[in-house]
Amino acid sequence: MTDTPQTPVQAAGCVLWRRSPIDGELEVCLVHRPKYDDWSHPKGKLKRGEDALTGALREVEEETGYRAAPGAPLSAAKYYANGRPKQVRYWAAEATTGAFAPNDEVDRILWLSPTAARNRLTQPRDRTLVDELLVRVLEHT
């Protein structure tokens, strides 16, 4: 398939979460991208032929330094970026091992309560993913 200007750019990411090492409450990881000066969930474009979940986990590790155990699929986001349609598939994913180090794409991460994460996210479309995460995680605890 040849990409045309109307072929959606395919991307994937995760709503990365963990249990707080302090009180055991759920925390959501947000990334700060200096290029856009925004706060978002870790995500990125898929490599040619890459499976969406594989790409989502790769992006999480590249942007946050954390490996993740994938969970339930979440809603896909569809929007226009740079004049082209873009589709981002998301999964809930629990952080397992790793540590953050600033990189070219992400200069900071924050682990926040779900409410604080919703308030910090730059794009309103990203906020509903936090709500979905809470439903998915609570279903399995």
Buried (B, 14 or more C-beta within 10 A) or exposed (E): EEEEEEEBBBBBBBBBBBBEEEEEEBBBBBBBBEEEEBBBBBBBBBEEEBEBBEBBBBBBBBBBBBBBEBBBBBEEBEEEEEEEEBBBBBBBBBBEEEEBEEEEBBEEBBBBBBEBBBEBBBBEBBBBBBBBBBEBBEEEE
